[in-house]
Amino acid sequence: MKEFIKIQDKNLFLLNVEILGINEAQLWIGPNPDGPLDNDDQRVLNEREMYGENPERRISGIEAVDLKVSEKFPGWFEVDTSSWISGVYRFNIHSKSGVEAPNGTPLRTIRDGEYSWPSFSDDFLLNLSDEQKQFLYLERNKAGFCIRIEILEDGEIKPVGDGLEWIDGWPELKKESEKHYEEKIKNATL
């Protein structure tokens, strides 16, 4: 896999099926294009309970867009953004609930543990083209990285990540992220 994402046209981008290695997945869209500064599981769970399925208030993980392999573009998930308003979007792809993806992370026991998230190798990330790196965005709360795009008024899609700034240092950043999650899991089991 050389490309994990491809802008196909206005209002249409594609995600490589090899990201997870499964034929059905979900797109998680974050409520804040810049990402939260904390990674507080309880805060997120409380917000989900308070707002429920209210589409006026998108809370991370409440709504997931179902993805299936495209018939028109085999090997890719097709994401139609024609109904999305213009602005910046921070998102990721994950398995459906309870499904462990061959190319994804193991299911965790903490918040959102029922999903398998992409597990890009260091070698893959470090060898991405600059064009692909521009889609990646480093989470400020040490949770790793996500994909970030902007949808312009005319429907055009463009990458607005910061991957060119940090990707060469990813192996060290990954250690920080793993340590962060180890602490969260340890504290959750106490």
N, C-alpha and C positions, 0 to 999 in steps of 0.2 A: 504494500500500500504506500504510494508516494503522496497521495492527497487524501486528507480526511474530510475536506469540505470543498465544494465547488459552487461558485455562483453560475447558475445556468442561464438565467434571464432576469428581467425585471420581475419582481414578486416570486422568484423561484430559486431556492438553493438546494443543493444535494449534500447528504452526509453519507460517507462510505460505510457500507454494511460491515466491512472488516473491523471497524472501530470496536464493535462488541462481538462480532462473529455469529449473530443471530438474525433471523428474518423479521422479527417484530420487536419494536422498542418504543420508548416514549421520550419526548422532548420535554425537559424541565426548563422552565423560563423563570429567571429570578425576578423578584419584585423591584429591585433597584439595579439600574445599569452599571453602577459603580461597585456594588457589592457591599455587604455589611462589614463593619469593623470588628464585630464579635462573631463568635461561632457558638453561640449559646443555644443548646438544644432546647432547653426549657422555654426560653423566650419564643422560639419558633413554634413549639407545640402550643403554648398559650395563645399566640396570635391565630393559629389555625383554628383552635377551638372557639375563639372570640368571633372571628369573621366567617368561619365556615366556608361554604362554597360561593360566597358573594363575588360575582365576576367583576364588580366595580373595584374590588380590592384584591389584587393578585398577591398572595403570600406564597413564598417558595414551597413548592411541592403540592399545593392544593390542586392545581390544574396541571395536567400533563397531556400533551398532544400525542395521540397514538401515531406511530410510524409503521409503515409496511414497505417492503421492497417495491420499488417503482416498476411498473410494467413497461414504461417508456424508457427508463434508464436503468437497466439491469445492474445489480451490484451496488445500487444507491438507494437511500431513503430520500424521498422527495418531500420538500417542505414548501408549501404554498403560502406566501406571506401577503397575498392580496387583501386579506381582511385585517392585517396588522396596521396600526396607525404609525405615522412616521416617528422616528426616534431611535434611541440606542437600546439594544437588547443584549442581555447577558444570559447565556443558556448552556445546557449540556444535554447529553443523550444518556439514557440508562435503560436497563432491561425493564421488563414489566415486573410487577411485584412477585417476589419469590423465585425469580428465574436467575440462576447464576450463569452469566455469559462466558463462553470459552475464552474470549479476549478481555474480559472484564475483571474487576476486583471481586474478592470473595464477599459474600453477604455479611454485613456487619451487624453488631448487636445494638448499636446506638441509633439515634434518629435516622430515618431513611435507610435503615439497615436491610430492608427487604429488597433493595435494588442493587444491581451490579453495574458499576460505573466504568468508563473506559480506563484501561491500564496501559498507557503508552510507555514503551521502553525508552530509556535514556537515549539509546542509539537512534531510535526513530525520531525523537524530538530534536536532537542535536543536528540531525541531517535533513530536517525539513527545509524546503525552499523558503526564501524570504517572504514570498507571497503567502505561503501557508502560515508562517510564524505570525503574520499580521492579524490573524484571526484569534490568536490565543491571548487571554487576559489573566494576569496573576491575581488571585483572590487576596485581598488585603487582610483576611482573617486567618491566614495560614492553612486554608482548606485545599490548597492546590491551585488549579487553573480551570478556566472555562473558555467558551467560545463567545466572542463579542462582535456584533455587527451593528451597522446603522442602516435604517431604512429611510431613504430620502423622500421628500414630498411626492416625487414622480414615481415612487415605487422601486427605484434603483437600490440595490443592496451593495454595501461596501464594508470591508473589514475595518474594525476600529479597536483591535486589541493592542497590547503593548509587548508582545512576544519578542520583538527585535531587541528590546531593552534588557530582558532577563534570561532568555532561553539558554545562553551559553553558561550561565551559572545554575542551571536547573538541577544537576545532581546534588549540589549543596542545599538548594531550596527544598528539594524533595525530602532530604533528611530532616529538615526543620518541620515539614508538614507531617511526616511519619511520627516524629517525636510528639508533636501536638496531638495526633490521634491516639497514640499509645497512652498519653496522659488522660485524655477524655475517656477512653475505655476503662482504664484503671480506676478513675474516679467514679464512673458509672456503676462499677461492680462493688464498690465499698459499701 
